[in-house]
Amino acid sequence: MAVMSEPDNTPLPGTVFSPRQVRVLKVAVIVMGLLLVGGFAFVLAAIVYQASQGGQGSAAGAGVTGVEAELPIAKDATVTSLSLDGDRLALHLQSSAGPEIVVVDLKSGKVVARIGLKPQ
């Protein structure tokens, strides 16, 4: 007479989990741990890569130290504020002709836009 083995779904003593469930849980924990370590290594490698580029591709990396340009404005105009966004500089000018915003491309030194402000 053959001895029948017990089914694999009997819980381990002191738990509600079967040996199969424990094995699956161990595999899942190992896989997730490897994913965490791999993701952390990828993030560190990306940081090192970005830091090693150090401004290449910009004007500073190409050996250009700066652009000198003259911005023609009215004699009585004053700069009331300015704002920098990337390689664009916005100047808010106040003169007797009225307020004006001038946008300058810092790479070329050229005026990109002049916006006259008119009250309504």
NORGI-V747906 format. One record per run of one state. SS is the DSSP state (H for helix, E for strand, - for the rest). FROM is the first residue (numbers start at 1). TO is the last residue. Records with the same first field share a line. If there is no record, write none. Layout:
# NORGI-V747906
SS=FROM-TO ; FROM-TO
This chain:
# NORGI-V747906
-=1-10 ; 12-17 ; 54-77 ; 86-87 ; 96-97 ; 106-110 ; 117-120
E=11-11 ; 18-18 ; 78-85 ; 88-95 ; 98-105 ; 111-116
H=19-53
